[in-house]
Amino acid sequence: MARKLSFRQSINEALAQEMARDPRVVIMGEDVSGGTGSPGEQDAWGGPLGVTKGLHSKFGAARVLDTPISESGFIGAAVGAAAAGLRPVAELMFVDFMGVCFDQIFNQAAKFRYMFGGKATTPVVIRTMFGGGFRAAAQHSQCLYSIFTHIPGLKCVVPSSPYEAKGLLIQAIRDDDPVIFFEHKMLYDVEEEVPEGAYTIPFGEANILRDGKDVTVVALGRMVTLAMQAAQALAKEGIQCEVIDPRTTSPLDMDTIVESVGNTGRLVVVDESHPRCNMATDIAAVVAQEAFDSLKAPVRMVTGPHTPVPFSPALEDLYLPSADKIAAAVRQATRKAAA
Amino acid sequence: MTGSIQTIVMPKWGLAMQEGTLTKWLVAEGAAIKPGVEICEIETSKITNALESTIAGTIRRRIAEEGVVLPVGALLAVVADRSVDDAAIDGFVAKFNEEFAAAVAAAGSEAPGPQSIDVGGRAIQYQRAGEGGIPIVFLHGFGGDLNGWMFNQPVLAEGRATVALDLPGHGGSSKEVGDGSVELLADVVGGALDALEIERAHLVGHSLGGAIAATVAAKHPQKVAALTLIASAGLGPEINIGFIDGFIAASGRKDLLPILQTLFADPALVTRDMVNETLKFKRLDGVDQALRTIAQAAFPGGKQAPRLRDRLAGLTMPVQLIVGADDRVIPASHAAGLSGNVKVHTLPAAGHVPQMEKAGDVNKLIGSFGPAA
């Protein structure tokens, strides 16, 4: 059944199907319903970009909770509810706001299973928007998944397409550990065939989108689409890229990446984050350690620069990785080998 | 002049196929070809296969470059007699490409996709193609779906009605399989024929689908005009249970690839996308349980439970069995010693899915077998 859904719709469907399947699943966040406590229509808003629209009318106010604008409050509540037996999906609008509730996430949710000797689980999902290109300026455009990947006890998911988003979100909700689910805001209107039934995509298994013998290109989130565009252009020049989407940065499927680099001998990592201490540097380091003998050229990284994301549209476009920048990095990697 | 110019275009192998890549030319410019000659290798999102010519003539121009993705219907090569001059061929190519580009722009994607009907409370997905005559009804095997007939259904649908079904627990059908027995699955197929208002059909069943087709034929002989079994289950106790168990257990690409390769005489035919599509199916809620239930009912203790040899002997409609000589799932030797009413064809250099590996041969055997109308 060739049915297409947008990234936004597939997340909404994943939430609706899991809420229907499991009464312990509740949603909370700023305006996830919209209109609570005020006259007029409830369920009008469905989150800042309409992802949760319609869920309030399906599941009611007891399971779709508008919260005050207090991330430290409602993320803490979600973590506590998870520890007490619910399976909350909290929406923290922009990952840029995560700073006000780091304690709840880093020092509480991430630590419970470990510090209570495996007797406690914290099945909370925190959905959050990330990434540039939305003309939303420096405080609403960061990537930041690397920061969460750094913390043991958290799982980090960075879906790259509607099919991936639905299966990974259902997996996140059924997972017994805290999961941070990163949604690139420029992907919401991307459409793809998505099965109607519920399905899960396991964490820690990278997706190989394209086979190639010349260069391994690893990309995350929206960068996957750009990497595929670059790979298509490069194929016409006779350069075959193997494009890998890790899907989750924690756990991270380094086996697939190392195995691929073993075949290609070259690696380009595309990460929209700032260039220091990000997924690109992390993946490059592991490859340097595990596959040094296979490398025929220096590892190349395509990232944003070490500055805040600019508000000027012209500068923001220059700031972000692009298919052209990825293709240029791949050419560099292959030229070095030929020399 | 153009009347004697013929084309070879990107084939449409299955309704899901929208584009393909010509990975390798197998004929040179100037080569004489005839029907059945392998022209080139085409990689689709499912599988790589050789494109066989249906026409005779001389390859005058190879248009498609190796490694480039092209839409279905795009011009791959021009075939014409040596007497046709180059200018006429150039003109033909330019006109074809211009018209093709316009047609692509106008058409969009309007191919009718699969549909669903209710059979005794279960949603059963099916794909129709072609019209007229006694319909050919395709039943896939364990873990398969209706897309597995992509090299067969479109070809056989030229001039004849065909329907491919997704069995319960598979593809887009309900994942509720009851006790998972061949008897139950056969009852669902019988019910689907009724629901689709198919009075008589040429049933084509592969592997477990073969056992199901034979059971339908035995229980409802009036519904079955002819029976084609391909690498069928139910003809002997042995089965490569490692394939069944491995298919169920595989949760990732690395586990599944060697399992799927077991299906083919040439393991290189399995593409990354074939693995991905199978994983997409296996990830659906309910599939794991459905597969376990069916496997437990059909292959308890690693042996085949269905016993169909006696049932085949009692059938009065035409019956044929097609097996691949290199089948690594069900031994080809199960084709030996069947009752005389079963016509047996053993295809060399084919594994458990000869309808993919030797599609041309299998299509001829199916198309020419039994009453067509």
Interface residues (C-beta under 8 A of the other chain):
Chain A: M1 A2 Y163 G167 P195 G197 A198 Y199 T200 I201 P202 E205 N207 I208 D211 A235 K236
Chain B: A16 G67 V68 G113 P114 S116 Q125 G172 K175 S251 G252 R253 R272 N276 K280 R283 L284 D285 G286
